[in-house]
């Protein structure tokens, strides 16, 4: 169990480092690309209800989608 916990902590630390390396412009581009792909997905288009989270500053921005 301790090995899994260590691995999980190490993985999260690595992800934080990667996310911190993104410029605001790069994160904005990621956000645009992800939202475009999502909006083109037939399952998304036909959904009556979707679950989406309110993104944090260092994540793909979901705020525009939430406001539609």
N, CA, C, O and CB atoms as a CASP TS submission, in Angstrom:
PFRMAT TS
TARGET T0000
AUTHOR 0000-0000-0000
METHOD Language model
MODEL 1
PARENT N/A
ATOM      1  N   UNK     1       0.812  -1.193   0.000  1.00  0.00           N
ATOM      2  CA  UNK     1       0.000   0.000   0.000  1.00  0.00           C
ATOM      3  C   UNK     1       0.859   1.262   0.000  1.00  0.00           C
ATOM      4  O   UNK     1       0.537   2.241  -0.674  1.00  0.00           O
ATOM      5  CB  UNK     1      -0.926  -0.005   1.195  1.00  0.00           C
ATOM      6  N   UNK     2       1.959   1.232   0.764  1.00  0.00           N
ATOM      7  CA  UNK     2       2.841   2.396   0.811  1.00  0.00           C
ATOM      8  C   UNK     2       3.438   2.682  -0.563  1.00  0.00           C
ATOM      9  O   UNK     2       3.602   3.844  -0.934  1.00  0.00           O
ATOM     10  CB  UNK     2       3.958   2.180   1.838  1.00  0.00           C
ATOM     11  N   UNK     3       3.764   1.638  -1.321  1.00  0.00           N
ATOM     12  CA  UNK     3       4.321   1.834  -2.657  1.00  0.00           C
ATOM     13  C   UNK     3       3.330   2.555  -3.556  1.00  0.00           C
ATOM     14  O   UNK     3       3.709   3.445  -4.318  1.00  0.00           O
ATOM     15  CB  UNK     3       4.715   0.492  -3.278  1.00  0.00           C
ATOM     16  N   UNK     4       2.060   2.172  -3.468  1.00  0.00           N
ATOM     17  CA  UNK     4       1.036   2.831  -4.280  1.00  0.00           C
ATOM     18  C   UNK     4       0.900   4.290  -3.879  1.00  0.00           C
ATOM     19  O   UNK     4       0.763   5.161  -4.738  1.00  0.00           O
ATOM     20  CB  UNK     4      -0.315   2.114  -4.141  1.00  0.00           C
ATOM     21  N   UNK     5       0.935   4.561  -2.594  1.00  0.00           N
ATOM     22  CA  UNK     5       0.818   5.924  -2.104  1.00  0.00           C
ATOM     23  C   UNK     5       2.001   6.755  -2.580  1.00  0.00           C
ATOM     24  O   UNK     5       1.822   7.894  -3.012  1.00  0.00           O
ATOM     25  CB  UNK     5       0.727   5.943  -0.573  1.00  0.00           C
ATOM     26  N   UNK     6       3.194   6.207  -2.505  1.00  0.00           N
ATOM     27  CA  UNK     6       4.382   6.913  -2.968  1.00  0.00           C
ATOM     28  C   UNK     6       4.271   7.175  -4.467  1.00  0.00           C
ATOM     29  O   UNK     6       4.574   8.276  -4.929  1.00  0.00           O
ATOM     30  CB  UNK     6       5.662   6.104  -2.648  1.00  0.00           C
ATOM     31  N   UNK     7       3.847   6.188  -5.213  1.00  0.00           N
ATOM     32  CA  UNK     7       3.710   6.338  -6.656  1.00  0.00           C
ATOM     33  C   UNK     7       2.682   7.412  -6.977  1.00  0.00           C
ATOM     34  O   UNK     7       2.902   8.234  -7.866  1.00  0.00           O
ATOM     35  CB  UNK     7       3.313   5.002  -7.307  1.00  0.00           C
ATOM     36  N   UNK     8       1.578   7.414  -6.273  1.00  0.00           N
ATOM     37  CA  UNK     8       0.530   8.397  -6.498  1.00  0.00           C
ATOM     38  C   UNK     8       1.048   9.806  -6.183  1.00  0.00           C
ATOM     39  O   UNK     8       0.789  10.741  -6.940  1.00  0.00           O
ATOM     40  CB  UNK     8      -0.710   8.070  -5.638  1.00  0.00           C
ATOM     41  N   UNK     9       1.767   9.960  -5.089  1.00  0.00           N
ATOM     42  CA  UNK     9       2.324  11.263  -4.727  1.00  0.00           C
ATOM     43  C   UNK     9       3.348  11.719  -5.763  1.00  0.00           C
ATOM     44  O   UNK     9       3.367  12.887  -6.150  1.00  0.00           O
ATOM     45  CB  UNK     9       2.969  11.205  -3.332  1.00  0.00           C
ATOM     46  N   UNK    10       4.185  10.809  -6.203  1.00  0.00           N
ATOM     47  CA  UNK    10       5.198  11.152  -7.194  1.00  0.00           C
ATOM     48  C   UNK    10       4.544  11.540  -8.516  1.00  0.00           C
ATOM     49  O   UNK    10       4.964  12.495  -9.168  1.00  0.00           O
ATOM     50  CB  UNK    10       6.169   9.980  -7.403  1.00  0.00           C
ATOM     51  N   UNK    11       3.533  10.807  -8.898  1.00  0.00           N
ATOM     52  CA  UNK    11       2.803  11.100 -10.125  1.00  0.00           C
ATOM     53  C   UNK    11       2.169  12.487 -10.041  1.00  0.00           C
ATOM     54  O   UNK    11       2.275  13.277 -10.979  1.00  0.00           O
ATOM     55  CB  UNK    11       1.726  10.027 -10.387  1.00  0.00           C
ATOM     56  N   UNK    12       1.517  12.780  -8.933  1.00  0.00           N
ATOM     57  CA  UNK    12       0.896  14.091  -8.768  1.00  0.00           C
ATOM     58  C   UNK    12       1.934  15.209  -8.795  1.00  0.00           C
ATOM     59  O   UNK    12       1.681  16.269  -9.368  1.00  0.00           O
ATOM     60  CB  UNK    12       0.109  14.140  -7.461  1.00  0.00           C
ATOM     61  N   UNK    13       3.082  14.994  -8.193  1.00  0.00           N
ATOM     62  CA  UNK    13       4.152  15.996  -8.213  1.00  0.00           C
ATOM     63  C   UNK    13       4.632  16.231  -9.640  1.00  0.00           C
ATOM     64  O   UNK    13       4.874  17.371 -10.036  1.00  0.00           O
ATOM     65  CB  UNK    13       5.331  15.555  -7.319  1.00  0.00           C
ATOM     66  N   UNK    14       4.769  15.161 -10.407  1.00  0.00           N
ATOM     67  CA  UNK    14       5.187  15.294 -11.806  1.00  0.00           C
ATOM     68  C   UNK    14       4.158  16.075 -12.616  1.00  0.00           C
ATOM     69  O   UNK    14       4.518  16.928 -13.428  1.00  0.00           O
ATOM     70  CB  UNK    14       5.407  13.910 -12.431  1.00  0.00           C
ATOM     71  N   UNK    15       2.898  15.786 -12.399  1.00  0.00           N
ATOM     72  CA  UNK    15       1.836  16.488 -13.115  1.00  0.00           C
ATOM     73  C   UNK    15       1.844  17.972 -12.756  1.00  0.00           C
ATOM     74  O   UNK    15       1.676  18.821 -13.632  1.00  0.00           O
ATOM     75  CB  UNK    15       0.462  15.866 -12.795  1.00  0.00           C
ATOM     76  N   UNK    16       2.036  18.292 -11.476  1.00  0.00           N
ATOM     77  CA  UNK    16       2.098  19.702 -11.062  1.00  0.00           C
ATOM     78  C   UNK    16       3.236  20.429 -11.772  1.00  0.00           C
ATOM     79  O   UNK    16       3.074  21.571 -12.200  1.00  0.00           O
ATOM     80  CB  UNK    16       2.276  19.810  -9.534  1.00  0.00           C
ATOM     81  N   UNK    17       4.383  19.772 -11.897  1.00  0.00           N
ATOM     82  CA  UNK    17       5.527  20.382 -12.583  1.00  0.00           C
ATOM     83  C   UNK    17       5.211  20.629 -14.053  1.00  0.00           C
ATOM     84  O   UNK    17       5.522  21.691 -14.591  1.00  0.00           O
ATOM     85  CB  UNK    17       6.773  19.490 -12.454  1.00  0.00           C
ATOM     86  N   UNK    18       4.602  19.658 -14.689  1.00  0.00           N
ATOM     87  CA  UNK    18       4.251  19.803 -16.103  1.00  0.00           C
ATOM     88  C   UNK    18       3.255  20.944 -16.283  1.00  0.00           C
ATOM     89  O   UNK    18       3.429  21.793 -17.158  1.00  0.00           O
ATOM     90  CB  UNK    18       3.666  18.486 -16.659  1.00  0.00           C
ATOM     91  N   UNK    19       2.223  20.962 -15.462  1.00  0.00           N
ATOM     92  CA  UNK    19       1.209  22.013 -15.571  1.00  0.00           C
ATOM     93  C   UNK    19       1.809  23.391 -15.311  1.00  0.00           C
ATOM     94  O   UNK    19       1.423  24.363 -15.960  1.00  0.00           O
ATOM     95  CB  UNK    19       0.062  21.749 -14.590  1.00  0.00           C
ATOM     96  N   UNK    20       2.737  23.488 -14.383  1.00  0.00           N
ATOM     97  CA  UNK    20       3.374  24.767 -14.073  1.00  0.00           C
ATOM     98  C   UNK    20       4.237  25.269 -15.223  1.00  0.00           C
ATOM     99  O   UNK    20       4.511  26.465 -15.318  1.00  0.00           O
ATOM    100  CB  UNK    20       4.216  24.639 -12.818  1.00  0.00           C
ATOM    101  N   UNK    21       4.666  24.365 -16.093  1.00  0.00           N
ATOM    102  CA  UNK    21       5.530  24.766 -17.208  1.00  0.00           C
ATOM    103  C   UNK    21       4.749  25.374 -18.378  1.00  0.00           C
ATOM    104  O   UNK    21       5.350  25.970 -19.272  1.00  0.00           O
ATOM    105  CB  UNK    21       6.321  23.570 -17.696  1.00  0.00           C
ATOM    106  N   UNK    22       3.425  25.232 -18.383  1.00  0.00           N
ATOM    107  CA  UNK    22       2.624  25.773 -19.479  1.00  0.00           C
ATOM    108  C   UNK    22       2.501  27.290 -19.378  1.00  0.00           C
ATOM    109  O   UNK    22       2.217  27.835 -18.311  1.00  0.00           O
ATOM    110  CB  UNK    22       1.236  25.135 -19.487  1.00  0.00           C
ATOM    111  N   UNK    23       2.715  27.946 -20.483  1.00  0.00           N
ATOM    112  CA  UNK    23       2.459  29.381 -20.530  1.00  0.00           C
ATOM    113  C   UNK    23       0.949  29.599 -20.600  1.00  0.00           C
ATOM    114  O   UNK    23       0.214  28.688 -20.979  1.00  0.00           O
ATOM    115  CB  UNK    23       3.182  30.048 -21.748  1.00  0.00           C
ATOM    116  N   UNK    24       0.484  30.775 -20.245  1.00  0.00           N
ATOM    117  CA  UNK    24      -0.955  31.057 -20.383  1.00  0.00           C
ATOM    118  C   UNK    24      -1.442  30.857 -21.827  1.00  0.00           C
ATOM    119  O   UNK    24      -2.567  30.412 -22.052  1.00  0.00           O
ATOM    120  CB  UNK    24      -1.256  32.496 -19.928  1.00  0.00           C
ATOM    121  N   UNK    25      -0.594  31.186 -22.785  1.00  0.00           N
ATOM    122  CA  UNK    25      -0.965  31.021 -24.188  1.00  0.00           C
ATOM    123  C   UNK    25      -1.116  29.541 -24.556  1.00  0.00           C
ATOM    124  O   UNK    25      -2.045  29.165 -25.271  1.00  0.00           O
ATOM    125  CB  UNK    25       0.081  31.684 -25.091  1.00  0.00           C
ATOM    126  N   UNK    26      -0.209  28.719 -24.070  1.00  0.00           N
ATOM    127  CA  UNK    26      -0.268  27.285 -24.354  1.00  0.00           C
ATOM    128  C   UNK    26      -1.504  26.663 -23.696  1.00  0.00           C
ATOM    129  O   UNK    26      -2.187  25.847 -24.316  1.00  0.00           O
ATOM    130  CB  UNK    26       1.019  26.579 -23.858  1.00  0.00           C
ATOM    131  N   UNK    27      -1.791  27.034 -22.474  1.00  0.00           N
ATOM    132  CA  UNK    27      -2.963  26.518 -21.780  1.00  0.00           C
ATOM    133  C   UNK    27      -4.243  26.969 -22.490  1.00  0.00           C
ATOM    134  O   UNK    27      -5.204  26.205 -22.581  1.00  0.00           O
ATOM    135  CB  UNK    27      -2.967  26.982 -20.309  1.00  0.00           C
ATOM    136  N   UNK    28      -4.257  28.186 -22.982  1.00  0.00           N
ATOM    137  CA  UNK    28      -5.411  28.678 -23.734  1.00  0.00           C
ATOM    138  C   UNK    28      -5.612  27.852 -25.008  1.00  0.00           C
ATOM    139  O   UNK    28      -6.740  27.500 -25.352  1.00  0.00           O
ATOM    140  CB  UNK    28      -5.232  30.173 -24.085  1.00  0.00           C
ATOM    141  N   UNK    29      -4.522  27.549 -25.699  1.00  0.00           N
ATOM    142  CA  UNK    29      -4.602  26.738 -26.922  1.00  0.00           C
ATOM    143  C   UNK    29      -5.092  25.331 -26.593  1.00  0.00           C
ATOM    144  O   UNK    29      -5.944  24.794 -27.302  1.00  0.00           O
ATOM    145  CB  UNK    29      -3.224  26.674 -27.628  1.00  0.00           C
ATOM    146  N   UNK    30      -4.568  24.729 -25.530  1.00  0.00           N
ATOM    147  CA  UNK    30      -5.051  23.415 -25.090  1.00  0.00           C
ATOM    148  C   UNK    30      -6.559  23.466 -24.852  1.00  0.00           C
ATOM    149  O   UNK    30      -7.302  22.587 -25.287  1.00  0.00           O
ATOM    150  CB  UNK    30      -4.316  22.960 -23.799  1.00  0.00           C
ATOM    151  N   UNK    31      -6.988  24.505 -24.159  1.00  0.00           N
ATOM    152  CA  UNK    31      -8.405  24.653 -23.825  1.00  0.00           C
ATOM    153  C   UNK    31      -9.257  24.739 -25.082  1.00  0.00           C
ATOM    154  O   UNK    31     -10.283  24.067 -25.188  1.00  0.00           O
ATOM    155  CB  UNK    31      -8.624  25.895 -22.959  1.00  0.00           C
ATOM    156  N   UNK    32      -8.838  25.553 -26.021  1.00  0.00           N
ATOM    157  CA  UNK    32      -9.582  25.676 -27.283  1.00  0.00           C
ATOM    158  C   UNK    32      -9.663  24.334 -28.004  1.00  0.00           C
ATOM    159  O   UNK    32     -10.730  23.945 -28.479  1.00  0.00           O
ATOM    160  CB  UNK    32      -8.921  26.725 -28.197  1.00  0.00           C
ATOM    161  N   UNK    33      -8.543  23.633 -28.085  1.00  0.00           N
ATOM    162  CA  UNK    33      -8.497  22.351 -28.797  1.00  0.00           C
ATOM    163  C   UNK    33      -9.404  21.310 -28.136  1.00  0.00           C
ATOM    164  O   UNK    33     -10.150  20.607 -28.818  1.00  0.00           O
ATOM    165  CB  UNK    33      -7.055  21.827 -28.854  1.00  0.00           C
ATOM    166  N   UNK    34      -9.338  21.216 -26.820  1.00  0.00           N
ATOM    167  CA  UNK    34     -10.143  20.230 -26.096  1.00  0.00           C
ATOM    168  C   UNK    34     -11.628  20.544 -26.250  1.00  0.00           C
ATOM    169  O   UNK    34     -12.426  19.649 -26.528  1.00  0.00           O
ATOM    170  CB  UNK    34      -9.754  20.199 -24.601  1.00  0.00           C
ATOM    171  N   UNK    35     -12.000  21.799 -26.071  1.00  0.00           N
ATOM    172  CA  UNK    35     -13.411  22.171 -26.176  1.00  0.00           C
ATOM    173  C   UNK    35     -13.943  21.961 -27.603  1.00  0.00           C
ATOM    174  O   UNK    35     -15.090  21.552 -27.783  1.00  0.00           O
ATOM    175  CB  UNK    35     -13.603  23.637 -25.752  1.00  0.00           C
ATOM    176  N   UNK    36     -13.119  22.238 -28.600  1.00  0.00           N
ATOM    177  CA  UNK    36     -13.528  22.010 -29.988  1.00  0.00           C
ATOM    178  C   UNK    36     -13.782  20.520 -30.244  1.00  0.00           C
ATOM    179  O   UNK    36     -14.787  20.155 -30.854  1.00  0.00           O
ATOM    180  CB  UNK    36     -12.452  22.542 -30.961  1.00  0.00           C
ATOM    181  N   UNK    37     -12.882  19.673 -29.782  1.00  0.00           N
ATOM    182  CA  UNK    37     -13.072  18.231 -29.935  1.00  0.00           C
ATOM    183  C   UNK    37     -14.326  17.751 -29.214  1.00  0.00           C
ATOM    184  O   UNK    37     -15.092  16.948 -29.747  1.00  0.00           O
ATOM    185  CB  UNK    37     -11.853  17.479 -29.412  1.00  0.00           C
ATOM    186  N   UNK    38     -14.526  18.244 -28.014  1.00  0.00           N
ATOM    187  CA  UNK    38     -15.697  17.854 -27.241  1.00  0.00           C
ATOM    188  C   UNK    38     -16.978  18.270 -27.952  1.00  0.00           C
ATOM    189  O   UNK    38     -17.908  17.472 -28.073  1.00  0.00           O
ATOM    190  CB  UNK    38     -15.643  18.469 -25.842  1.00  0.00           C
ATOM    191  N   UNK    39     -17.032  19.496 -28.418  1.00  0.00           N
ATOM    192  CA  UNK    39     -18.238  20.011 -29.067  1.00  0.00           C
ATOM    193  C   UNK    39     -18.538  19.294 -30.383  1.00  0.00           C
ATOM    194  O   UNK    39     -19.683  19.300 -30.834  1.00  0.00           O
ATOM    195  CB  UNK    39     -18.094  21.503 -29.318  1.00  0.00           C
ATOM    196  N   UNK    40     -17.543  18.685 -31.000  1.00  0.00           N
ATOM    197  CA  UNK    40     -17.745  17.942 -32.252  1.00  0.00           C
ATOM    198  C   UNK    40     -18.151  16.492 -32.008  1.00  0.00           C
ATOM    199  O   UNK    40     -18.571  15.810 -32.942  1.00  0.00           O
ATOM    200  CB  UNK    40     -16.476  17.979 -33.089  1.00  0.00           C
ATOM    201  N   UNK    41     -18.037  16.017 -30.799  1.00  0.00           N
ATOM    202  CA  UNK    41     -18.337  14.627 -30.486  1.00  0.00           C
ATOM    203  C   UNK    41     -19.842  14.371 -30.565  1.00  0.00           C
ATOM    204  O   UNK    41     -20.619  15.078 -29.923  1.00  0.00           O
ATOM    205  CB  UNK    41     -17.803  14.265 -29.092  1.00  0.00           C
ATOM    206  N   UNK    42     -20.266  13.366 -31.345  1.00  0.00           N
ATOM    207  CA  UNK    42     -21.696  13.082 -31.480  1.00  0.00           C
ATOM    208  C   UNK    42     -22.394  12.772 -30.147  1.00  0.00           C
ATOM    209  O   UNK    42     -23.546  13.160 -29.955  1.00  0.00           O
ATOM    210  CB  UNK    42     -21.886  11.923 -32.420  1.00  0.00           C
ATOM    211  N   UNK    43     -21.719  12.086 -29.239  1.00  0.00           N
ATOM    212  CA  UNK    43     -22.325  11.794 -27.940  1.00  0.00           C
ATOM    213  C   UNK    43     -22.568  13.080 -27.151  1.00  0.00           C
ATOM    214  O   UNK    43     -23.600  13.234 -26.498  1.00  0.00           O
ATOM    215  CB  UNK    43     -21.431  10.838 -27.134  1.00  0.00           C
ATOM    216  N   UNK    44     -21.626  13.979 -27.219  1.00  0.00           N
ATOM    217  CA  UNK    44     -21.788  15.264 -26.542  1.00  0.00           C
ATOM    218  C   UNK    44     -22.942  16.047 -27.173  1.00  0.00           C
ATOM    219  O   UNK    44     -23.773  16.625 -26.473  1.00  0.00           O
ATOM    220  CB  UNK    44     -20.476  16.085 -26.605  1.00  0.00           C
ATOM    221  N   UNK    45     -22.976  16.054 -28.493  1.00  0.00           N
ATOM    222  CA  UNK    45     -24.016  16.802 -29.200  1.00  0.00           C
ATOM    223  C   UNK    45     -25.414  16.280 -28.897  1.00  0.00           C
ATOM    224  O   UNK    45     -26.365  17.059 -28.845  1.00  0.00           O
ATOM    225  CB  UNK    45     -23.768  16.749 -30.691  1.00  0.00           C
ATOM    226  N   UNK    46     -25.548  14.988 -28.699  1.00  0.00           N
ATOM    227  CA  UNK    46     -26.873  14.408 -28.469  1.00  0.00           C
ATOM    228  C   UNK    46     -27.246  14.320 -26.984  1.00  0.00           C
ATOM    229  O   UNK    46     -28.358  13.911 -26.649  1.00  0.00           O
ATOM    230  CB  UNK    46     -26.934  13.029 -29.082  1.00  0.00           C
ATOM    231  N   UNK    47     -26.343  14.694 -26.114  1.00  0.00           N
ATOM    232  CA  UNK    47     -26.596  14.584 -24.676  1.00  0.00           C
ATOM    233  C   UNK    47     -27.621  15.617 -24.218  1.00  0.00           C
ATOM    234  O   UNK    47     -27.625  16.758 -24.678  1.00  0.00           O
ATOM    235  CB  UNK    47     -25.292  14.755 -23.889  1.00  0.00           C
ATOM    236  N   UNK    48     -28.479  15.197 -23.313  1.00  0.00           N
ATOM    237  CA  UNK    48     -29.426  16.116 -22.696  1.00  0.00           C
ATOM    238  C   UNK    48     -28.839  16.705 -21.420  1.00  0.00           C
ATOM    239  O   UNK    48     -29.168  17.824 -21.027  1.00  0.00           O
ATOM    240  CB  UNK    48     -30.753  15.405 -22.396  1.00  0.00           C
ATOM    241  N   UNK    49     -27.976  15.943 -20.789  1.00  0.00           N
ATOM    242  CA  UNK    49     -27.323  16.368 -19.558  1.00  0.00           C
ATOM    243  C   UNK    49     -25.869  15.935 -19.627  1.00  0.00           C
ATOM    244  O   UNK    49     -25.566  14.826 -20.066  1.00  0.00           O
ATOM    245  CB  UNK    49     -28.032  15.774 -18.297  1.00  0.00           C
ATOM    246  N   UNK    50     -24.970  16.809 -19.195  1.00  0.00           N
ATOM    247  CA  UNK    50     -23.557  16.446 -19.106  1.00  0.00           C
ATOM    248  C   UNK    50     -23.042  16.833 -17.731  1.00  0.00           C
ATOM    249  O   UNK    50     -23.578  17.733 -17.083  1.00  0.00           O
ATOM    250  CB  UNK    50     -22.721  17.136 -20.226  1.00  0.00           C
ATOM    251  N   UNK    51     -22.010  16.153 -17.300  1.00  0.00           N
ATOM    252  CA  UNK    51     -21.311  16.491 -16.069  1.00  0.00           C
ATOM    253  C   UNK    51     -20.024  17.183 -16.475  1.00  0.00           C
ATOM    254  O   UNK    51     -19.281  16.672 -17.313  1.00  0.00           O
ATOM    255  CB  UNK    51     -21.033  15.221 -15.178  1.00  0.00           C
ATOM    256  N   UNK    52     -19.758  18.327 -15.896  1.00  0.00           N
ATOM    257  CA  UNK    52     -18.512  19.041 -16.178  1.00  0.00           C
ATOM    258  C   UNK    52     -18.071  19.746 -14.905  1.00  0.00           C
ATOM    259  O   UNK    52     -18.903  20.149 -14.092  1.00  0.00           O
ATOM    260  CB  UNK    52     -18.689  20.062 -17.355  1.00  0.00           C
ATOM    261  N   UNK    53     -16.801  19.891 -14.738  1.00  0.00           N
ATOM    262  CA  UNK    53     -16.276  20.527 -13.539  1.00  0.00           C
ATOM    263  C   UNK    53     -15.885  21.973 -13.841  1.00  0.00           C
ATOM    264  O   UNK    53     -15.654  22.339 -14.994  1.00  0.00           O
ATOM    265  CB  UNK    53     -15.068  19.742 -12.992  1.00  0.00           C
ATOM    266  N   UNK    54     -15.817  22.773 -12.804  1.00  0.00           N
ATOM    267  CA  UNK    54     -15.348  24.155 -12.917  1.00  0.00           C
ATOM    268  C   UNK    54     -13.836  24.118 -12.798  1.00  0.00           C
ATOM    269  O   UNK    54     -13.295  23.819 -11.733  1.00  0.00           O
ATOM    270  CB  UNK    54     -15.993  25.092 -11.817  1.00  0.00           C
ATOM    271  N   UNK    55     -13.167  24.417 -13.878  1.00  0.00           N
ATOM    272  CA  UNK    55     -11.720  24.241 -13.931  1.00  0.00           C
ATOM    273  C   UNK    55     -10.975  25.230 -13.043  1.00  0.00           C
ATOM    274  O   UNK    55     -11.443  26.332 -12.758  1.00  0.00           O
ATOM    275  CB  UNK    55     -11.240  24.378 -15.352  1.00  0.00           C
ATOM    276  N   UNK    56      -9.802  24.787 -12.623  1.00  0.00           N
ATOM    277  CA  UNK    56      -8.882  25.628 -11.859  1.00  0.00           C
ATOM    278  C   UNK    56      -8.014  26.387 -12.869  1.00  0.00           C
ATOM    279  O   UNK    56      -8.036  26.087 -14.063  1.00  0.00           O
ATOM    280  CB  UNK    56      -7.996  24.767 -10.861  1.00  0.00           C
ATOM    281  N   UNK    57      -7.262  27.355 -12.390  1.00  0.00           N
ATOM    282  CA  UNK    57      -6.474  28.219 -13.270  1.00  0.00           C
ATOM    283  C   UNK    57      -5.433  27.470 -14.100  1.00  0.00           C
ATOM    284  O   UNK    57      -5.098  27.906 -15.201  1.00  0.00           O
ATOM    285  CB  UNK    57      -5.788  29.267 -12.452  1.00  0.00           C
ATOM    286  N   UNK    58      -4.918  26.353 -13.592  1.00  0.00           N
ATOM    287  CA  UNK    58      -3.862  25.624 -14.310  1.00  0.00           C
ATOM    288  C   UNK    58      -4.399  24.430 -15.099  1.00  0.00           C
ATOM    289  O   UNK    58      -3.629  23.552 -15.490  1.00  0.00           O
ATOM    290  CB  UNK    58      -2.808  25.146 -13.328  1.00  0.00           C
ATOM    291  N   UNK    59      -5.720  24.389 -15.338  1.00  0.00           N
ATOM    292  CA  UNK    59      -6.349  23.291 -16.062  1.00  0.00           C
ATOM    293  C   UNK    59      -6.995  23.795 -17.345  1.00  0.00           C
ATOM    294  O   UNK    59      -7.159  24.999 -17.543  1.00  0.00           O
ATOM    295  CB  UNK    59      -7.391  22.592 -15.181  1.00  0.00           C
ATOM    296  N   UNK    60      -7.357  22.857 -18.208  1.00  0.00           N
ATOM    297  CA  UNK    60      -8.106  23.216 -19.410  1.00  0.00           C
ATOM    298  C   UNK    60      -9.339  23.987 -18.965  1.00  0.00           C
ATOM    299  O   UNK    60     -10.084  23.535 -18.095  1.00  0.00           O
ATOM    300  CB  UNK    60      -8.498  21.945 -20.256  1.00  0.00           C
ATOM    301  N   UNK    61      -9.548  25.144 -19.561  1.00  0.00           N
ATOM    302  CA  UNK    61     -10.611  26.046 -19.144  1.00  0.00           C
ATOM    303  C   UNK    61     -11.982  25.535 -19.600  1.00  0.00           C
ATOM    304  O   UNK    61     -12.224  25.352 -20.793  1.00  0.00           O
ATOM    305  CB  UNK    61     -10.358  27.451 -19.698  1.00  0.00           C
ATOM    306  N   UNK    62     -12.871  25.309 -18.630  1.00  0.00           N
ATOM    307  CA  UNK    62     -14.229  24.861 -18.937  1.00  0.00           C
ATOM    308  C   UNK    62     -15.260  25.961 -18.717  1.00  0.00           C
ATOM    309  O   UNK    62     -16.453  25.721 -18.905  1.00  0.00           O
ATOM    310  CB  UNK    62     -14.582  23.654 -18.091  1.00  0.00           C
ATOM    311  N   UNK    63     -14.846  27.131 -18.335  1.00  0.00           N
ATOM    312  CA  UNK    63     -15.762  28.192 -17.948  1.00  0.00           C
ATOM    313  C   UNK    63     -16.679  28.617 -19.086  1.00  0.00           C
ATOM    314  O   UNK    63     -17.873  28.824 -18.867  1.00  0.00           O
ATOM    315  CB  UNK    63     -14.987  29.379 -17.453  1.00  0.00           C
ATOM    316  N   UNK    64     -16.150  28.751 -20.290  1.00  0.00           N
ATOM    317  CA  UNK    64     -16.998  29.143 -21.421  1.00  0.00           C
ATOM    318  C   UNK    64     -18.078  28.101 -21.686  1.00  0.00           C
ATOM    319  O   UNK    64     -19.220  28.448 -21.987  1.00  0.00           O
ATOM    320  CB  UNK    64     -16.149  29.347 -22.682  1.00  0.00           C
ATOM    321  N   UNK    65     -17.725  26.847 -21.576  1.00  0.00           N
ATOM    322  CA  UNK    65     -18.706  25.780 -21.795  1.00  0.00           C
ATOM    323  C   UNK    65     -19.780  25.804 -20.711  1.00  0.00           C
ATOM    324  O   UNK    65     -20.952  25.554 -20.994  1.00  0.00           O
ATOM    325  CB  UNK    65     -18.011  24.404 -21.823  1.00  0.00           C
ATOM    326  N   UNK    66     -19.400  26.096 -19.511  1.00  0.00           N
ATOM    327  CA  UNK    66     -20.358  26.169 -18.406  1.00  0.00           C
ATOM    328  C   UNK    66     -21.332  27.337 -18.574  1.00  0.00           C
ATOM    329  O   UNK    66     -22.458  27.295 -18.080  1.00  0.00           O
ATOM    330  CB  UNK    66     -19.616  26.300 -17.076  1.00  0.00           C
ATOM    331  N   UNK    67     -20.891  28.364 -19.268  1.00  0.00           N
ATOM    332  CA  UNK    67     -21.706  29.561 -19.420  1.00  0.00           C
ATOM    333  C   UNK    67     -22.574  29.551 -20.671  1.00  0.00           C
ATOM    334  O   UNK    67     -23.200  30.560 -20.996  1.00  0.00           O
ATOM    335  CB  UNK    67     -20.827  30.765 -19.440  1.00  0.00           C
ATOM    336  N   UNK    68     -22.617  28.414 -21.384  1.00  0.00           N
ATOM    337  CA  UNK    68     -23.450  28.364 -22.589  1.00  0.00           C
ATOM    338  C   UNK    68     -24.787  27.750 -22.302  1.00  0.00           C
ATOM    339  O   UNK    68     -25.617  27.629 -23.203  1.00  0.00           O
ATOM    340  CB  UNK    68     -22.760  27.589 -23.688  1.00  0.00           C
TER
END
